[in-house]
Amino acid sequence: MKKFLAILFTMLILLGCKSTVQDMEQPKDVQYLDLSKNPNRKAVKEYWEVKKKFVSGYPASAAEKRMSGCVDILAGIDSKGKLSSAKIKKSYPEGLFDKHALASLSKWKWKPTESNSSRQPVIHLIQLDFTVIPTKNNSGYTANCTQAKHSA
């Protein structure tokens, strides 16, 4: 009975984590500065700093299998410090954490730095990591997710 209630509770939480951001292209009427190809992945910190982070639940299927992974997202930050667009660039294991990553990122907020008084919208690459210890896919996680950490 306890196991059933635990599974039911987990499923209710997961259903509540529905993503509100789809894979979108940047709005055409706004000039975004593309920082996603900048070798200095922390260049976004010259323009925006994270004001509020949100972490969604861990996917039940990944937790049951003891899987860790990451999702690389091309993210657009608009002049209000909100996520305006998001597109999955890469994920490991492919597709396993995508919905949870987008659900989390859609609730993030940024504030402009002192040097960004014009509130310049930017596009940059964010990596969200999902880890469980011990993990059954440690070598794959290490190879795919820890090589080049991205600034959030």
For each residue, the residues with C-beta under 8 A, 3 or more apart:
1: 4 5
2: 5 6
3: 6 7
4: 1 7 8
5: 1 2 8 9
6: 2 3 9 10
7: 3 4 10 11 60
8: 4 5 11 12
9: 5 6 12 13
10: 6 7 13 14 57 60
11: 7 8 14 15 60
12: 8 9 15 16
13: 9 10 16 17 57
14: 10 11 17 57 59 60
15: 11 12 18
16: 12 13
17: 13 14 56 57 99 100 103
18: 15 99 103
19: 22 99 102 103 106
20: 103 106
21: 24 83 85 86 102 103 105 106
22: 19 86 102
23: 86 87 88
24: 21 76 84 85 86 87
25: 28 85 87
26: 30 32 76 84 85 123
27: 30 78 84 85
28: 25
29:
30: 26 27 78 79 84 121
31: 121
32: 26 76 121 122 123
33: 47 120 121 122 123
34: 37 122 123
35: 38 43 44 47 122 123 124 125
36: 74 123 124 125
37: 34
38: 35 41 43 124
39:
40: 43
41: 38 44 124 125 148 149 150 151
42: 45 151
43: 35 38 40 46 47 124 151
44: 35 41 47 48 77 122 124 151
45: 42 48 49 113 151
46: 43 113 115 116
47: 33 35 43 44 77 112 113 115 116 120 122
48: 44 45 77 81 110 111 112 113 116 122
49: 45 110 111 113
50: 53 108 109 110 152
51: 81 109 110 111
52: 107 108 109
53: 50 104 108 152
54: 104 107 108
55: 104
56: 17 100 101 103 104
57: 10 13 14 17 100
58: 62 63 100 130 132
59: 14 62 63 96 97 99 100 130
60: 7 10 11 14 63 64
61: 64 65 96
62: 58 59 65 67 68 69 96 97 130 132
63: 58 59 60 66 67 132
64: 60 61
65: 61 62 136
66: 63 132 134 135 136 137
67: 62 63 93 96 132 135 136 137
68: 62 129 130 131 132 135 137 138 141 145
69: 62 91 92 93 96 97 129 130 137 141 144 145
70: 91 92 97 127 128 129 130 141 144 145
71: 88 90 91 97 98 101 127 128 130
72: 88 89 90 91 125 126 127 150
73: 86 87 88 89 101 102 105 125 126 127 128
74: 36 85 86 87 89 123 124 125
75: 83 85 86 105 123 124 125 126
76: 24 26 32 83 84 85 86 121 122 123
77: 44 47 48 81 82 83 84 110 121 122 123 124
78: 27 30 81 82 83 84 121
79: 30 119 120 121
80: 119
81: 48 51 77 78 109 110 111 112 119
82: 77 78 109 110
83: 21 75 76 77 78 86 105 106 108
84: 24 26 27 30 76 77 78 121
85: 21 24 25 26 27 74 75 76 123
86: 21 22 23 24 73 74 75 76 83 102 105 106
87: 23 24 25 73 74
88: 23 71 72 73 91 98 101 102
89: 72 73 74 125
90: 71 72
91: 69 70 71 72 88 94 95 96 97 98 101
92: 69 70 140 141 144 145
93: 67 69 96 97 137 140
94: 91
95: 91 98
96: 59 61 62 67 69 91 93
97: 59 62 69 70 71 91 93 100 101 128 130
98: 71 88 91 95 101 102
99: 17 18 19 59 102 103
100: 17 56 57 58 59 97 103 104 130
101: 56 71 73 88 91 97 98 104 105 128 130
102: 19 21 22 73 86 88 98 99 105 106
103: 17 18 19 20 21 56 99 100 106 107
104: 53 54 55 56 100 101 107 108 128
105: 21 73 75 83 86 101 102 108 126 128
106: 19 20 21 83 86 102 103
107: 52 54 103 104
108: 50 52 53 54 83 104 105
109: 50 51 52 81 82
110: 48 49 50 51 77 81 82
111: 48 49 51 81
112: 47 48 81 116 117 119 120
113: 45 46 47 48 49 116
114: 117
115: 46 47
116: 46 47 48 112 113 119 120
117: 112 114
118:
119: 79 80 81 112 116
120: 33 47 79 112 116
121: 30 31 32 33 76 77 78 79 84
122: 32 33 34 35 44 47 48 76 77
123: 26 32 33 34 35 36 74 75 76 77 85
124: 35 36 38 41 43 44 74 75 77 150 151
125: 35 36 41 72 73 74 75 89 150
126: 72 73 75 105 150 151 152
127: 70 71 72 73 145 149 150 152
128: 70 71 73 97 101 104 105 152
129: 68 69 70 145
130: 58 59 62 68 69 70 71 97 100 101
131: 68 135 141
132: 58 62 63 66 67 68 135
133:
134: 66 138
135: 66 67 68 131 132 138 141
136: 65 66 67
137: 66 67 68 69 93 140 141
138: 68 134 135 141 142
139: 142 143
140: 92 93 137 143 144
141: 68 69 70 92 131 135 137 138 144 145 146
142: 138 139 145 146
143: 139 140 146 147
144: 69 70 92 140 141 147
145: 68 69 70 92 127 129 141 142
146: 141 142 143 149
147: 143 144
148: 41
149: 41 127 146
150: 41 72 124 125 126 127
151: 41 42 43 44 45 124 126
152: 50 53 126 127 128
